[in-house]
Amino acid sequence: MLGLLLLQVLASCLWLGHSEVVNSFASCPQFFYAGTPPNNALNPRNPAWICQRFRNQYHYATLYDRDRRIPVYSAYKYRPVSGKRSKVWYVEPQLTGKSDIKQMETESYLKEKGISIEDIKRSQAINDDYKGLKGLDRGHLSPCGHMDKDVSKIATFTLTNIVPQDSTLNKGQWNIYESKTMSQRTKDCKDTYVITGAVPGSTDIAGGRVNRPSYIWSAACCLVGTKPTRAWGAIAENDKDEVENLSLGELEKRLTSLYREMITLFNNACPRE
Ligand SMILES: *[C@@H]1O[C@H](CO)[C@@H](O)[C@H](O)[C@H]1NC(C)=O
């Protein structure tokens, strides 16, 4: 155990020389109830832990899959307010391994800073990957509509928070879940923590660069006062306009069978029933 720890410390020191260590959510535990992220069973082979930063603030957290070039999940606090959507899209400089810029930026800004599109493309999706898609949208995991201020809304327009999502689902039942179902369920919640994710699928877009998820899911843990009092989940196949309501426990079981590993999404205090 001690050996393993030393090895980890050594490994992270070696890393430090060349870019910021992005191997945990240490800079942004506030987006997880009790600071507890999902267990490691969701981690892909080549993960990146992104504390989504924009204009000197953190807005949510994303676990990113650098090989499939889609997020595994985004985690945030639900604070829905209406407001503007962003017109531009951002990428994550830290994923290039060639930049110490610690917040999302546009592709063109990075180009000015001497980071080529090839460097950006290697470990993340770029705008071109999502151009000309038929029947698929840029689906937000952390949705613009659940953020409480304009900077946070803009910050959801980064490609590390986006998956190719069935257009009919995105504009149909998933939209109803995000707007109506979430607002009904959270009526008496003082705080609601949400984790929304995508299960990798067997098809892709952009010539194999970006995975097209088979499922989109979402889980919430609601605090009435200071106690986690209720929790729930939802899951949708990414080629049907249908969302299934589940308990948190049922969603974790479903994900456990899809990933073939035991999945826990929230701290134990969030009710599973
Ligand atoms: C899921 O639950 C919400 C809120 O309770 C409800 O309005 C909606 O109809 C349910 N959806 C399905 C598919 O059962």
The ligand as a Gaussian input file, in Angstrom:
#p B3LYP/6-31G(d) Opt

LIG

0 1
 C      -41.083000      10.388000     -15.084000
 O      -41.409000      11.131000     -13.941000
 C      -41.923000      12.432000     -14.200000
 C      -42.021000      13.204000     -12.890000
 O      -42.505000      12.431000     -11.850000
 C      -43.225000      12.305000     -14.948000
 O      -43.763000      13.579000     -15.213000
 C      -42.959000      11.568000     -16.255000
 O      -44.137000      11.364000     -16.958000
 C      -42.287000      10.223000     -15.982000
 N      -41.868000       9.648000     -17.261000
 C      -42.140000       8.400000     -17.607000
 C      -41.647000       7.972000     -18.942000
 O      -42.738000       7.618000     -16.874000

